[in-house]
Amino acid sequence: MLPARRAILRTMNESQGPTPAGTSRPYRNLSEALRAHRIDTQNHEFITAITDAVGITSFIDRGRYIEAIRSDGGTPLHIGKTYTNGFAEDELISVGATVLRLRPSEGRAPYFYATHPSEFRPIAEKAPAARAPRKTASTVSAARPTKTIERDYGTCDVCFMVRNASGGCSCD
């Protein structure tokens, strides 16, 4: 067995088990891990840039997230569907020409996380001011409720009930 693979398997031996089901397994590469966790494809390039900038040796399935083991022995990253967690406060990670805006983690106290691009709302483009459509006779009449015309068909001389449209009543 390769020494690197042995080291990965050694890190997976945890006192309480690797995942709630105990099914932790290493992935061969990042793309396999991202596909297995069904992470949005629009985030793949972003996550790859992060892992390249940090330096990752292996990826391990931890159930709800992918654990990325750093090559420098630092805190592993947790890659979820919408975030990557495990950065130090003073860490500067650049993706393209932009430095990531890290936010304090609530569940993983001293560490910080970055939100994946799929979670950002798209910027709504300002549509050119369109003129209101002209109201025509058909749109005006369609908007106005129509009154129903009530007709008087008379009353029955025997039972004094109102006659129906065919001229009958309940006593007929």
Buried (B, 14 or more C-beta within 10 A) or exposed (E): EEEEEEEBBEBBEEEEEBBEEEEBEBBEEBEBBBEEBEBBEEBBEBBBBBBEBBEBBBBBBBBEBBBBBBEEEBBBBBBBBEBBBBBEEEBEBEBEEEEBEBEEBEEEEEBBBBBBBEEEEEEEEEEEEEEEEEEEEEEEEEEEEEEEEEEEEEEBEEEEEEBEEEEEBEEE
